[in-house]
Amino acid sequence: MPQRIRRIAITTGGGDAPGLNAVVRAAVLSAKRRGWDVLGIRRGYEGLLDPEKLVQLDRESVRGITHLGGSILGATNKGNPLRWPVKLPSGEITAVDRTPEVVANFHRLGIDALIAIGGDGSMRIAHALSQQGLPVVGVPKTIDNDLPGTVLTFGFDTAVGVATEAIDRLHSTAEAHERVFTVELMGRYAGWIALHAGIAATADVILIPEIPFDIDAVCRKIMEREALGRHFSIVVVAEGARPVGGEMVFQQRGDGPSRLGGIGELVARQIEERTGKEARNLVLGHLQRGGSPSAFDRVTAQRFGAAAVQVVADGGRGVMVALDPPEIKTVPLADVIDKLSLVPLDCDTVKTARDIGICLGDSWEERGVW
């Protein structure tokens, strides 16, 4: 017999993604229709450690937010209660586990279930809380589309659309100036955004983390185009791309953690040195996260939000809602954490890129497969 639900809480952890507000709205409206009280947790899980970051959510508070980017609850990739940073008297920073406080506050506030919207880090926290007895239902959110268990995550379609439009605009200026443009896109360790946007925008080269690239193969493609009278090229580079035998490129900002970034500039410089053609690099960065979600992401996000509430109503816990076209299903959180959904090298999308003549940075063409 499912537990009687009176109050649920919603958190949006990790970075922002187009469609976050659509999930929140759908979950709130679905919960209110059942007569439930809804608490919004600001800034990830911090609201369960700081009551001032808790807000009441009702129909009025989510009115007109489906098309808005960002998150009305805020988003953060810091404040992990499993490893909460604490400064010692010596000045050294250490990490402590504050999940017992989260669990205690959860019960003190009379919360019956938590809907956790986030990516791999948020799902890892959700799983840990679930193991401590909290009823948690996850909702997959990441523009990178790298969460296993679901065919797509919301936010991905919008990110691909933004990247595609940007690359479309580069074609005319690249052709006018007879330049090579490298375009560095987000995606962390997965090449989904680069692969889809590159194909959609008819890029000439696409470099993804799953296929270590040979810069000579890239330059060969550019010079083949040059010989055919195509004096410009578009090279899409996933931020996690790396050369054969090399490492991913990270950047350091201040005293913070290292972040992926810089591979696009490195590739541009190498192309210029080897081909003699002028090469420029464009980093889209957080533009891919911002702005209104696409229609597809709005619908998917609302399906996820409503489904999460239905799972709670049915007594589900320790699971994540997932898209398994044409249906929304659930998968155990334990099957989602500490894994990444990477681009399969034999998938139809990779085969399509090769068949239409896009260079993926390897020597596939020389092996006579392309």
ChimeraX attribute file (.defattr): number of C-alpha atoms within 10 A of each C-alpha:
attribute: neighborCount
match mode: 1-to-1
recipient: residues
	/A:1	5
	/A:2	9
	/A:3	12
	/A:4	12
	/A:5	17
	/A:6	15
	/A:7	18
	/A:8	25
	/A:9	26
	/A:10	27
	/A:11	28
	/A:12	32
	/A:13	31
	/A:14	25
	/A:15	21
	/A:16	25
	/A:17	32
	/A:18	32
	/A:19	36
	/A:20	34
	/A:21	28
	/A:22	29
	/A:23	31
	/A:24	29
	/A:25	26
	/A:26	24
	/A:27	28
	/A:28	28
	/A:29	22
	/A:30	20
	/A:31	26
	/A:32	16
	/A:33	10
	/A:34	14
	/A:35	12
	/A:36	18
	/A:37	18
	/A:38	23
	/A:39	21
	/A:40	24
	/A:41	29
	/A:42	25
	/A:43	23
	/A:44	28
	/A:45	27
	/A:46	21
	/A:47	19
	/A:48	24
	/A:49	20
	/A:50	13
	/A:51	13
	/A:52	11
	/A:53	16
	/A:54	20
	/A:55	16
	/A:56	11
	/A:57	20
	/A:58	18
	/A:59	15
	/A:60	9
	/A:61	13
	/A:62	18
	/A:63	10
	/A:64	12
	/A:65	19
	/A:66	22
	/A:67	18
	/A:68	18
	/A:69	20
	/A:70	21
	/A:71	22
	/A:72	17
	/A:73	21
	/A:74	17
	/A:75	22
	/A:76	17
	/A:77	16
	/A:78	17
	/A:79	16
	/A:80	23
	/A:81	23
	/A:82	17
	/A:83	15
	/A:84	15
	/A:85	16
	/A:86	12
	/A:87	10
	/A:88	9
	/A:89	7
	/A:90	6
	/A:91	8
	/A:92	8
	/A:93	12
	/A:94	11
	/A:95	13
	/A:96	13
	/A:97	13
	/A:98	15
	/A:99	21
	/A:100	13
	/A:101	13
	/A:102	21
	/A:103	17
	/A:104	12
	/A:105	17
	/A:106	19
	/A:107	13
	/A:108	9
	/A:109	14
	/A:110	12
	/A:111	19
	/A:112	20
	/A:113	26
	/A:114	28
	/A:115	26
	/A:116	27
	/A:117	27
	/A:118	29
	/A:119	28
	/A:120	21
	/A:121	16
	/A:122	26
	/A:123	30
	/A:124	20
	/A:125	22
	/A:126	29
	/A:127	28
	/A:128	19
	/A:129	21
	/A:130	20
	/A:131	13
	/A:132	12
	/A:133	12
	/A:134	21
	/A:135	22
	/A:136	29
	/A:137	30
	/A:138	31
	/A:139	28
	/A:140	29
	/A:141	33
	/A:142	27
	/A:143	28
	/A:144	27
	/A:145	26
	/A:146	28
	/A:147	26
	/A:148	20
	/A:149	24
	/A:150	21
	/A:151	13
	/A:152	24
	/A:153	28
	/A:154	31
	/A:155	31
	/A:156	28
	/A:157	23
	/A:158	26
	/A:159	30
	/A:160	27
	/A:161	19
	/A:162	20
	/A:163	26
	/A:164	22
	/A:165	13
	/A:166	18
	/A:167	25
	/A:168	18
	/A:169	11
	/A:170	20
	/A:171	19
	/A:172	12
	/A:173	14
	/A:174	18
	/A:175	16
	/A:176	11
	/A:177	11
	/A:178	17
	/A:179	19
	/A:180	25
	/A:181	28
	/A:182	29
	/A:183	29
	/A:184	27
	/A:185	32
	/A:186	28
	/A:187	25
	/A:188	21
	/A:189	21
	/A:190	24
	/A:191	29
	/A:192	27
	/A:193	30
	/A:194	31
	/A:195	25
	/A:196	21
	/A:197	25
	/A:198	29
	/A:199	21
	/A:200	16
	/A:201	21
	/A:202	21
	/A:203	26
	/A:204	22
	/A:205	26
	/A:206	29
	/A:207	30
	/A:208	29
	/A:209	23
	/A:210	18
	/A:211	19
	/A:212	20
	/A:213	23
	/A:214	18
	/A:215	17
	/A:216	16
	/A:217	19
	/A:218	23
	/A:219	21
	/A:220	17
	/A:221	19
	/A:222	24
	/A:223	18
	/A:224	12
	/A:225	15
	/A:226	16
	/A:227	9
	/A:228	8
	/A:229	9
	/A:230	13
	/A:231	19
	/A:232	24
	/A:233	24
	/A:234	25
	/A:235	29
	/A:236	31
	/A:237	32
	/A:238	30
	/A:239	30
	/A:240	27
	/A:241	31
	/A:242	22
	/A:243	20
	/A:244	13
	/A:245	8
	/A:246	10
	/A:247	11
	/A:248	17
	/A:249	18
	/A:250	14
	/A:251	12
	/A:252	11
	/A:253	8
	/A:254	7
	/A:255	6
	/A:256	7
	/A:257	9
	/A:258	12
	/A:259	13
	/A:260	18
	/A:261	23
	/A:262	17
	/A:263	26
	/A:264	26
	/A:265	20
	/A:266	13
	/A:267	26
	/A:268	22
	/A:269	17
	/A:270	16
	/A:271	24
	/A:272	16
	/A:273	13
	/A:274	12
	/A:275	15
	/A:276	9
	/A:277	19
	/A:278	16
	/A:279	24
	/A:280	18
	/A:281	21
	/A:282	18
	/A:283	18
	/A:284	16
	/A:285	15
	/A:286	13
	/A:287	14
	/A:288	22
	/A:289	25
	/A:290	18
	/A:291	17
	/A:292	19
	/A:293	30
	/A:294	21
	/A:295	13
	/A:296	14
	/A:297	26
	/A:298	25
	/A:299	18
	/A:300	21
	/A:301	30
	/A:302	23
	/A:303	20
	/A:304	30
	/A:305	28
	/A:306	20
	/A:307	24
	/A:308	34
	/A:309	24
	/A:310	16
	/A:311	19
	/A:312	24
	/A:313	16
	/A:314	13
	/A:315	15
	/A:316	19
	/A:317	23
	/A:318	22
	/A:319	26
	/A:320	31
	/A:321	24
	/A:322	26
	/A:323	20
	/A:324	13
	/A:325	10
	/A:326	6
	/A:327	8
	/A:328	15
	/A:329	18
	/A:330	22
	/A:331	18
	/A:332	16
	/A:333	23
	/A:334	18
	/A:335	13
	/A:336	22
	/A:337	20
	/A:338	12
	/A:339	13
	/A:340	15
	/A:341	19
	/A:342	17
	/A:343	20
	/A:344	13
	/A:345	11
	/A:346	8
	/A:347	9
	/A:348	10
	/A:349	16
	/A:350	17
	/A:351	13
	/A:352	12
	/A:353	22
	/A:354	16
	/A:355	12
	/A:356	12
	/A:357	15
	/A:358	21
	/A:359	26
	/A:360	27
	/A:361	23
	/A:362	18
	/A:363	16
	/A:364	13
	/A:365	13
	/A:366	9
	/A:367	7
	/A:368	7
	/A:369	9
	/A:370	15
